Amino acid sequence: LLIKQKVEMIEAFSGFETNNKYEVKNTMNQRVYMAVEDTCCCTRNCCGSSRPFDMKIMDNHQKEVIHLSRPLRCSSCICPDR
């Protein structure tokens, strides 16, 4: 499987983070899944790659087949490791 992030023009020109979207393709370059991040605007732009997120992975019929959740990943001394 090949996973490719879709480029958003507003993000490319402004640096303003939008919800990430990915296409998952097979070896014949056919899309088999679409993945979409779901986070609020403030979280995306303030927490960067440490942000918590939910991601829906959907088949070609827009049916959710996998749901991923990641909590906030804080690496500073004020956030103890879990």
Backbone torsions as a table, in degrees:
resi	resn	phi	psi	omega
1	LEU	NA	145.4	178.3
2	LEU	-118.8	128.4	179.8
3	ILE	-111.4	125.3	-178.4
4	LYS	-129.3	127.4	177.8
5	GLN	-77.6	135.1	176.5
6	LYS	-79.6	134.1	-179.5
7	VAL	-87.2	129.1	176.4
8	GLU	-99.1	125.4	-176.8
9	MET	-61.4	-40.5	-179.5
10	ILE	-61.9	-35.6	178.8
11	GLU	-70.9	-41.0	-179.0
12	ALA	-63.6	-37.7	-177.0
13	PHE	-88.2	-31.4	-173.5
14	SER	-104.3	-20.5	-174.7
15	GLY	79.1	3.1	-179.9
16	PHE	-82.3	119.0	-177.0
17	GLU	-69.8	131.0	173.2
18	THR	-112.9	170.4	176.3
19	ASN	-60.1	129.9	179.5
20	ASN	-72.9	143.8	177.3
21	LYS	-131.2	140.5	-177.3
22	TYR	-132.5	147.3	169.9
23	GLU	-107.9	136.3	176.5
24	VAL	-112.0	118.4	-175.7
25	LYS	-118.9	154.3	176.8
26	ASN	-88.4	-175.5	-176.6
27	THR	-68.1	-15.1	177.4
28	MET	-96.5	15.4	178.3
29	ASN	62.8	26.7	176.5
30	GLN	-96.7	134.1	178.4
31	ARG	-70.2	127.5	177.6
32	VAL	-111.6	-26.4	178.6
33	TYR	-145.1	159.6	172.7
34	MET	-128.8	132.6	179.0
35	ALA	-116.3	135.1	-177.5
36	VAL	-133.0	125.3	176.6
37	GLU	-78.2	145.0	177.4
38	ASP	-129.7	99.5	175.2
39	THR	-140.9	159.5	179.2
40	CYS	-78.8	158.6	-176.8
41	CYS	-56.7	-47.4	-178.0
42	CYS	-62.9	-43.3	-179.7
43	THR	-61.6	-46.5	-179.3
44	ARG	-59.5	-43.8	-172.8
45	ASN	-87.2	-19.6	179.7
46	CYS	-97.2	-33.6	-174.3
47	CYS	-99.0	-12.1	177.7
48	GLY	57.2	-138.0	-176.1
49	SER	-73.3	-7.6	176.7
50	SER	-87.4	-4.4	-172.8
51	ARG	-63.2	150.5	170.8
52	PRO	-77.1	155.1	175.0
53	PHE	-157.7	161.1	167.6
54	ASP	-114.7	141.6	177.6
55	MET	-132.8	129.8	176.9
56	LYS	-100.8	130.5	174.5
57	ILE	-111.0	120.8	-173.5
58	MET	-120.4	149.1	176.2
59	ASP	-80.5	-174.8	-177.2
60	ASN	-70.4	-8.1	176.7
61	HIS	-101.2	14.2	-179.4
62	GLN	63.9	21.9	176.4
63	LYS	-90.7	127.2	179.8
64	GLU	-69.5	124.6	-179.4
65	VAL	-110.7	-22.9	178.2
66	ILE	-143.9	142.7	175.3
67	HIS	-127.9	122.0	179.2
68	LEU	-109.5	140.0	175.2
69	SER	-131.4	135.1	176.3
70	ARG	-129.4	129.7	177.4
71	PRO	-75.9	168.8	175.6
72	LEU	-57.1	133.1	176.4
73	ARG	-107.8	104.1	-177.7
74	CYS	-105.0	128.9	-176.6
75	SER	-112.5	8.5	-179.7
76	SER	-88.9	170.8	-177.8
77	CYS	-69.5	-16.4	179.3
78	ILE	-84.4	-7.9	178.5
79	CYS	-114.2	101.8	-179.5
80	PRO	-67.0	149.4	176.1
81	ASP	-65.4	150.2	179.1
82	ARG	-96.2	NA	NA
